[in-house]
Structures are given as structure tokens and as C-alpha cells.
């Protein structure tokens, strides 16, 4: 498994960068949030193959999809086993020639990082993002937040990432959209007490669509299923939405499944984002400074 900073490789003399495609087919996979590492790896490899067979260029998995998000289990995982699971995922991306965005909880000297790994079709991790805003008692106990925003390229298309609760903080995706991102990838695990999950389903989505305030695509891979003790469940409802907020594909509440859609990138014009860059005029220089800071640290590895 190779790990790169996310920066593009220097172009060789005489080489030109191919233009970005006009469309991109994306799959989002909905998995159980509280299964074993071995089960999660098996399902991840299955759906990488399925997404490639469906013709998708990118497949997105849920938050902590490799390790699970069930902290009583994750806390006892051998870091070497987690690293091996990530290597298997990278090898599957290389074998099937597809971009993969997978999640894991990585132990550090100071708690865990909740990570999303962007893996290219050569099987190399080209970008990693650490969740910024922790959610729930267990995550606040076991994890700490990252200190950068996500901005990376897939086949010449600028993209960004947030993880679950991060989506409640619009600056985390609006700033990358100001920098040019047309797609937000949003791995999630909306596990909670049963009453809270019921509220999420009846009040809207566990993750609210971002297109209506940004004019970018929004791809969510969420989780399903109950905790081993039956005290928590997850809301499902993964979706792919176009920049006006219209659903292109949606998943159900209860089952593991894959949804797929073709993104017409001309629709992601970022018009609301561009308006924010200009008006009110007194904010414009502050946006530019924040964009400079975003670019300065976007390729730093989470530590």
C-alpha cells in the first residue's frame, strides 16, 4: 500500500493533463455499522467489485466502514489488523481500477482519528481526511478531531469530504467549494438511540442535502443496523443528490445495499458559493485568506 500526500505528481516533459470528464458515475454503499473487521473487509471487497462491474468510477463507503463505529469493539482492535484491512482495500481498488473512499478508526498516541482514505485506481492512498467534529459520548471519549479541510482531485474533478457530524458545519464543505470542489463525498454513521433515529427519519434526513445552499453534488454513504446490545440503531437513507437537491438515487432504512448515479458535472456550477465569495464585499479578503490557509494544509497527513 502506498501513501501519498495528495499532491499531483509532476508532469513529465511533453505530457499534457487530460481534460476533466463531463460526467462521473458514482456508487455509494450502505453497510452495517457494528460488525467485525473481517466481515467489513469482506463486504467492502464485494462492493468494490460490484461498483466496478456497474461501471462506476468512484465507490464511497460509510464512516469507519472497515473498523466499524462500535467503540467497545474498535478499542480492542490490533492496529496491524486495521492496516492489513486497508491494504486489502487498496489492492481491490488497484485490481478493479476504481477510486475508493473508505473509512477507518486509527489508533494514535493520543486516542483515535476517524479517517476517510481516498484511494486511486493504482491502489495508492492519495488523500486522507480526519473528522473534525466528534459526535456522541463514545466518539468524544475515544477520538480527537482533525485540523484541516479536504480538497483533492478525482480524474481532474475537484472534490471534498466531510464525515457524518461534520456536515452540520457548512464551512467545512463551503470553503473547499469556494476553492473549486464540485462534489461533496459524505461518509456517515448516523447511529443513535432508537427514538433519535426515528426522529431523523421523520424530520428529514440524517444528513441534510447541501446542494440548495452551494450548487454542488452531495454523495452520502450511511450505515444501517443495531448495536449488539440493541440499544442503538442507524438510519440508513444513503443518497446521491444533484446540485439543486433533487435525489438521483436513494437507499432504504434497513438493508445493506449499493446505489449508483451518473453526475452531470455541468450542473455543479457552484453559483451560490461564487456569490458568497463576492458579497458582501467586506468579507471578500477574509475568504481569500481562508482559501490560502486551506490550500497550505490540505495535503498534510492527519497525525
C-alpha atoms as one frame of an Amber mdcrd trajectory, in Angstrom:
protein
   0.000   0.000   0.000   1.393   3.376  -0.937   0.519   6.578   0.891   0.968
   9.895  -0.882   0.404  13.440   0.285  -2.391  14.115  -2.179  -0.310  16.448
  -4.321  -0.249  15.725  -8.032   2.844  14.110  -9.500   4.994  16.483 -11.560
   4.255  16.264 -15.251   6.945  14.737 -17.417   8.286  16.758 -20.308   5.897
  16.733 -23.247   2.989  15.275 -21.227  -0.334  17.083 -21.015  -3.041  16.665
 -18.426  -6.221  15.201 -19.948  -9.325  17.350 -19.547 -11.701  16.537 -16.720
 -14.646  14.366 -17.800 -18.089  15.888 -18.357 -19.728  13.255 -16.144 -18.790
  10.850 -13.376 -20.568   7.666 -12.293 -20.549   7.230  -8.523 -21.729   4.415
  -6.239 -22.478   4.768  -2.507 -22.517   1.664  -0.309 -24.660   1.272   2.796
 -23.218  -1.154   5.388 -23.920  -2.312   8.948 -22.102  -0.122  11.484 -21.349
  -2.657  14.225 -19.865  -5.754  12.589 -16.395  -7.307  12.868 -13.336  -6.194
  10.927 -13.350  -9.455   8.961 -16.997  -9.034   7.977 -16.461  -5.411   6.987
 -13.460  -6.222   4.800 -15.409  -8.985   3.066 -18.340  -6.670   2.298 -16.011
  -3.863   1.207 -14.239  -6.102  -1.284 -17.593  -7.391  -2.551 -18.964  -3.911
  -3.200 -15.749  -2.621  -4.795 -16.126  -5.387  -7.348 -19.860  -4.687  -7.737
 -19.328  -0.955  -8.269 -16.644  -1.582 -10.878 -18.897  -4.105 -12.639 -21.679
  -1.476 -12.693 -19.331   0.926 -14.486 -18.739   3.331 -11.607 -15.537   5.331
 -11.427 -15.852   6.008  -7.673 -17.285   3.984  -4.792 -17.918   5.587  -1.395
 -18.206   3.586   1.855 -19.655   4.696   5.234 -17.862   6.293   8.148 -15.434
   3.825   9.761 -16.685   1.207   7.319 -13.632  -1.021   7.738 -13.216  -0.997
  11.513 -16.893  -0.428  12.440 -18.070   2.521  14.529 -18.906   0.372  17.572
 -16.276   1.615  20.007 -16.377  -1.242  22.555 -15.194  -3.414  19.641 -12.887
  -0.911  17.940 -10.973  -0.164  21.141  -9.651  -3.740  21.175  -8.599  -3.957
  17.531  -4.960  -4.664  16.711  -3.612  -1.692  14.684  -1.739  -4.155  12.481
  -5.012  -5.845  11.557  -6.556  -2.471  10.666  -3.555  -1.632   8.491  -3.855
  -5.021   6.758  -7.551  -4.358   6.074  -6.671  -1.058   4.462  -4.002  -2.763
   2.329  -6.600  -5.263   1.095  -8.895  -2.379   0.201  -6.109  -0.641  -1.721
  -5.334  -3.849  -3.595  -9.001  -4.248  -4.553  -9.070  -0.667  -5.869  -5.996
  -1.455  -7.990  -7.392  -4.777  -9.192 -10.708  -3.285 -10.282  -9.264   0.059
 -11.459 -11.673   2.194  -9.433 -11.446   5.092  -6.984 -12.389   4.003  -3.451
 -13.204   6.200  -0.460 -13.100   4.020   2.658 -13.162   4.815   6.376 -11.376
   3.544   9.466 -10.634   4.457  13.059  -6.853   4.661  13.519  -5.263   4.479
  16.958  -2.656   7.149  17.664  -0.610   8.058  20.735  -3.488  10.358  21.689
  -6.793   8.488  21.151  -8.101   7.597  17.658  -8.557   9.518  14.419 -11.752
   8.982  12.430 -10.392   8.850   8.884 -11.547   8.785   5.285  -8.963   7.355
   2.870  -9.106   8.349  -0.831  -7.574   5.515  -2.852  -6.835   5.889  -6.558
  -7.182   3.158  -9.234  -3.476   2.345  -8.827  -4.184   1.343  -5.223  -2.444
   4.350  -3.652  -3.895   6.462  -0.866  -3.694   9.985  -2.300  -5.603  11.891
   0.378  -6.667  11.366   3.985  -9.111  13.461   5.981  -9.735  13.274   9.728
 -13.207  14.081  11.038 -13.237  17.473  12.744 -16.392  17.426  14.895 -16.896
  14.480  17.217 -20.418  13.137  17.815 -21.714  11.171  20.784 -20.221  10.133
  24.119 -18.117   7.234  22.826 -16.566   9.168  19.969 -15.698  12.098  22.230
 -14.112   9.633  24.645 -12.097   7.635  22.117 -11.355  10.151  19.331  -9.972
  13.616  18.722 -10.625  15.888  15.757  -8.526  16.679  12.722  -7.182  20.099
  11.774  -7.670  20.586   8.039 -10.313  20.608   5.306 -10.476  18.134   2.427
  -9.661  19.137  -1.149  -8.492  16.560  -3.697  -8.888  15.642  -7.356 -10.559
  12.620  -8.939  -9.758  12.408 -12.656  -9.249  16.180 -12.716 -12.511  16.922
 -10.846 -12.030  18.810  -7.590 -13.829  17.134  -4.684 -14.177  17.491  -0.936
 -15.068  15.325   2.072 -16.807  15.627   5.405 -17.573  12.811   7.849 -21.024
  12.469   9.448 -21.479  15.265  12.049 -19.091  17.484  10.040 -21.945  18.023
   7.596 -23.735  20.135  10.232 -20.904  22.676   9.899 -21.244  24.176   6.392
 -17.885  25.949   6.414 -16.186  22.549   6.143 -17.557  21.972   2.639 -18.331
  25.532   1.514 -14.686  26.624   1.738 -13.491  23.704  -0.442 -16.341  24.526
  -2.846 -15.036  28.093  -2.966 -11.707  26.532  -3.964 -13.441  24.722  -6.847
 -14.849  21.469  -5.437 -17.907  20.239  -7.384 -18.655  17.070  -5.379 -19.047
  16.515  -1.646 -18.433  12.915  -0.533 -20.021  12.340   2.859 -19.384   9.037
   4.665 -21.638   8.780   7.686 -22.770   6.597  10.568 -25.939   8.105  11.993
 -26.178   5.600  14.853 -28.153   6.766  17.855 -30.819   5.737  20.333 -33.887
   4.326  18.592 -36.051   7.389  19.327 -33.434   9.757  17.892 -33.116   7.709
  14.706 -36.902   7.688  14.317 -36.863  11.485  14.641 -34.158  11.773  11.979
 -36.263   9.733   9.572 -39.479  11.666  10.147 -37.904  15.136  10.330 -35.956
  14.820   7.086 -32.607  13.162   6.512 -29.894  12.196   8.918 -27.727  14.256
   6.572 -29.294  17.352   5.046 -28.644  17.915   1.315 -26.057  20.623   0.675
 -26.854  21.381  -2.973 -29.528  24.014  -2.262 -27.006  26.228  -0.434 -23.964
  25.501  -2.569 -24.859  24.136  -6.037 -22.557  21.093  -5.751 -23.260  17.338
  -5.801 -23.743  15.528  -2.493 -22.995  11.793  -2.134 -23.796  10.163   1.233
 -22.907   6.605   2.297 -24.626   5.912   5.605 -24.995   2.855   7.859 -27.804
   0.536   8.943 -28.349  -1.965  11.736 -28.432  -2.294  15.506 -25.716  -2.391
  18.155 -25.033  -5.830  19.682 -26.961  -4.820  22.818 -29.926  -3.479  20.805
 -29.729  -0.030  22.395 -28.811   1.857  19.227 -29.679   1.641  15.556 -28.830
   3.611  12.407 -31.000   5.465   9.951 -29.863   4.252   6.513 -31.209   6.509
   3.751 -27.934   6.950   1.864 -28.394   9.240  -1.119 -26.857  10.878  -4.173
 -28.296  14.346  -4.850 -27.698  16.780  -7.664 -26.850  20.456  -7.022 -30.488
  21.544  -6.823 -31.147  18.998  -4.074 -33.044  16.552  -6.313 -32.365  12.886
  -5.416 -30.676  10.853  -8.147 -30.557   7.672  -6.036 -31.681   6.768  -2.520
 -31.228   3.734  -0.282 -33.645   2.208   2.225 -33.657   2.225   6.017 -32.640
  -1.307   6.898 -30.605  -3.216   4.319 -27.030  -3.223   3.098 -27.111  -2.043
  -0.495 -25.391  -0.010  -3.200 -26.881   2.965  -5.031 -25.458   4.437  -8.233
 -25.899   7.614 -10.270 -24.218   9.494 -13.113 -23.253  13.066 -12.185 -23.558
  15.649 -14.981 -20.827  17.964 -13.786 -22.089  20.940 -15.776 -24.885  21.184
 -13.204 -22.391  21.774 -10.380 -21.807  25.427 -11.220 -21.154  26.448  -7.568
 -23.150  29.635  -8.275 -24.238  30.264  -4.665 -20.683  29.667  -3.500 -19.315
  32.132  -6.048 -21.855  34.732  -4.922 -20.642  34.309  -1.340 -17.064  34.932
  -2.440 -18.048  38.357  -3.778 -20.772  39.610  -1.473 -20.843  41.284   0.939
 -17.629  42.912  -0.323 -16.152  43.466   3.153 -15.873  39.657   3.625 -14.076
  39.002   0.320 -10.492  39.423   1.626 -11.231  37.133   4.574 -12.496  34.374
   2.269  -9.294  34.664   0.230  -7.139  34.334   3.338  -9.064  31.262   4.463
  -8.678  29.716   0.999  -4.927  30.299   1.161  -4.829  28.558   4.547  -6.939
  25.672   3.193  -4.509  25.101   0.315  -1.474  25.385   2.596  -2.536  22.445
   4.773  -4.819  20.287   2.582  -2.066  17.756   1.810  -0.804  17.403   5.365
  -1.286  13.850   6.670  -3.582  13.527   9.686  -1.476  12.833  12.766
